[in-house]
C-alpha cells in the first residue's frame, strides 16, 4: 500500500535517502521505510522537514484506515462495506 519506496534497505547515504523520498512524495503518499535500515534514523529529520516544507501533513497509517469492514479496489482505494 506504499507508493514511495525510500530504498533505505540499500543503505544509501542519509542525503540520498532524503532525496529518494522527497522527489517522489505527493499528496496522499505512503512512504515505505524499514526500522532496521542503517541510515534511516539519520535521514528521518530531513525527510520530515522536507515533507512539511512541501505543505504536507504527516499522519499515522491507523488514522487513514476506516473503522469497520472495508475492501480495497484495484486502484488501492479503501471502501467501507455497507451493512
C-alpha positions as MATLAB code, in Angstrom:
seq = 'XXXXXXXXXXXXXXXXXXXXXXXXXXXXXXXXXXXXXXXXXXXXXXXXXXXXXXXXXXXXXXXXXXXXXXXXXXXXXXXXXXX';
ca = [
       0.000    0.000    0.000;
       3.004    2.334   -0.174;
       3.691    4.460   -3.235;
       7.102    5.868   -2.268;
       9.913    3.360   -1.697;
      12.742    5.068    0.180;
      15.123    2.273   -0.855;
      16.616    2.565    2.627;
      17.336   -1.170    2.641;
      20.060   -0.479    0.041;
      21.857    1.698    2.637;
      22.102    4.931    0.642;
      23.588    7.952    2.403;
      21.173    9.978    4.544;
      21.220   12.706    1.877;
      20.384   10.276   -0.945;
      17.716    8.624    1.180;
      16.123   12.034    1.765;
      16.174   12.760   -1.976;
      14.695    9.325   -2.759;
      11.655   10.235   -0.679;
      11.252   13.934   -1.423;
      11.439   13.587   -5.219;
       8.548   11.068   -5.197;
       6.257   12.195   -2.369;
       2.894   13.675   -3.376;
      -0.405   14.367   -1.651;
      -1.605   11.112   -0.066;
       1.716    9.285   -0.380;
       2.617    6.419    1.903;
       6.385    6.167    2.350;
       7.968    2.738    2.853;
      10.867    2.760    5.309;
      12.452   -0.035    7.322;
      13.258    0.141   11.034;
      16.492   -1.817   10.591;
      17.976    0.223    7.745;
      21.350    1.742    8.625;
      20.832    5.378    7.588;
      17.092    5.804    8.128;
      17.425    7.356   11.629;
      19.901    9.963   10.344;
      17.728   10.833    7.319;
      14.376   10.952    9.097;
      14.583   14.553   10.431;
      15.398   15.883    6.935;
      12.663   13.777    5.362;
      10.073   15.005    7.856;
      11.141   18.631    7.407;
      11.134   18.283    3.610;
       7.659   16.770    3.568;
       6.340   19.518    5.816;
       8.092   22.202    3.727;
       6.106   20.905    0.738;
       2.956   21.645    2.737;
       2.037   18.045    3.511;
       0.876   16.767    6.879;
       2.326   13.562    8.289;
      -0.276   11.215    9.762;
      -0.292    7.702   11.169;
      -1.449    4.836    8.956;
      -4.043    3.911   11.576;
      -5.677    7.299   11.017;
      -6.135    6.521    7.311;
      -7.849    3.152    7.694;
     -11.593    3.344    8.313;
     -13.203    1.526   11.211;
     -15.456   -1.358   10.238;
     -15.329   -3.750    7.339;
     -13.900   -2.484    4.087;
     -12.451   -3.704    0.827;
      -9.626   -2.407   -1.357;
     -10.349   -1.861   -5.053;
      -7.862   -2.451   -7.886;
      -6.641    1.162   -7.619;
      -5.750    0.558   -3.957;
      -8.561    2.705   -2.550;
     -10.420    1.603    0.574;
     -14.232    1.442    0.582;
     -16.431    0.793    3.597;
     -18.761   -2.155    3.255;
     -22.410   -1.339    3.729;
     -24.263   -3.398    6.328;
];
